[in-house]
Amino acid sequence: MSTGTVPADDQLADPPGRTTGGPSKPVFWRRPWIIPLALVVLGFLIYQLSPFRELNEAKAPIPPHDGFPLYWPLLLTHMFFGTVTMILVVFQLWPWMRTNHPRFHRVSGRIYVVSAVICGICGLAIVRFAPVVGQIGVSIATITWVAVTVMAFVRARQRKFTKHRRLMLYSFAILMNNVWGVVLANILFAIPGVDMLYIFEAVRWVGFVVNMYLVQWWIYRTENRADIRRWRRQEATA
């Protein structure tokens, strides 16, 4: 039974995809959650990108941005690299892909990090044109997302793969805040009498905070999983 203790920060793990005995490699059908996750991401991207399919600034649902001609190209750049991160994070989390195709995991992981940095910087540049209510929440989420993603890459380069896994789960949690925001906003808008200001504030915080709690629970829940124990044993005997 788990004691609820997260492995020490200085404990290292062998890179995902490298096995030296023990349990067999993951198989596709034993990770059924990857399919609904991919469908959720696909549905979200279709919903979010459809209004911009003509790439016409005059017809796009965007806020006023007088005096800032870079808004449109920055927004498109933000959306493009945000789409890349949403797609790649599914493959980053897929155990079968990570184990059976470690090179793809590493290359796509690097692309994910670069895309997250570009997406985050562009998002911070244009967030001041978003509704004032919620700007603090989205800014904190964006800065935290970029920070944990870059640190995940650093830990991987340092071969501290237990930390790398933890930080990438945090990155995934914050990224999925976008999905939560859309769902929560549509639910709240359908409830009569709910102040729009509360809606804008809620969608910037609820998904971000709830996702982080859920991921932290998952880290506690899986700390004694066989592959993680094996990584720690290999490091201890290295």
C-alpha positions, 0 to 999 in steps of 0.5 A, a space after each residue: 500500500 502506498 504511504 503517500 510519500 513522493 520519491 525524494 527529489 534526488 532519486 533518479 530513474 532510467 529513461 522511459 523506454 529502457 528496460 532491463 528485465 522485470 515486467 513486460 512492455 506496455 501493450 496498447 489495449 492495456 492503456 484504454 484511456 489514451 483513446 478518450 484522451 485523444 478524442 477529447 483533445 481532437 474535439 477541443 482543437 476542432 471547437 477552438 480552431 473552427 472560427 479561425 479556419 479562414 485565417 481572416 482577421 476581420 472575421 475572427 472572434 477576437 477582442 479589440 486590439 487597436 494600436 497593436 498590429 502584432 496581435 493577429 500574427 502573435 495570436 496565430 503563432 500562439 494557436 499553432 504552437 498550442 495545437 502542436 503541444 496539445 497533439 504531442 502531449 498525448 503521445 508523450 503520455 502514451 506508455 506504449 509509444 514511450 516504451 516501444 519508440 523511445 526515439 520518437 518520445 525524445 524527439 517529440 518531447 523536444 518539439 513539445 518543449 520548444 512549442 510550449 515556450 513559443 506558445 507561452 511567450 505569445 500568450 503572455 504578449 497578447 493576454 492584456 487584450 483578454 477580459 481583465 477578469 481572469 488575466 491574473 489566473 491565465 498569466 500564472 497558469 501560462 508562466 507555470 506551464 512554461 516553467 515546469 515544461 522547461 524544468 522537465 526537459 532539464 531533468 531529462 537531460 540530467 537523467 533525473 527521470 523520476 523528476 522528469 516524469 513528475 514535471 511533465 505530468 504537471 505540464 500536462 495538467 496545466 495544458 488541459 486547463 484549456 479543455 476544462 475552461 471551455 467545458 466550464 464556460 459553456 456550463 456556466 453560461 447556460 445557468 441563468 443569473 450567473 454573473 459573466 465576471 465570475 465565469 471569466 474568473 472561474 474558467 481561468 482558475 478551476 481547471 488549472 487548480 483541479 488538474 494539479 490536485 488530480 495529477 498530484 494524487 496520481 503521483 502518490 497513487 503510482 509511486 510504487 508502480 513496478 516500473 518506477 520501483 525498477 527505475 529507482 533500483 537501477 539507480 541505486 545499484 548504478 
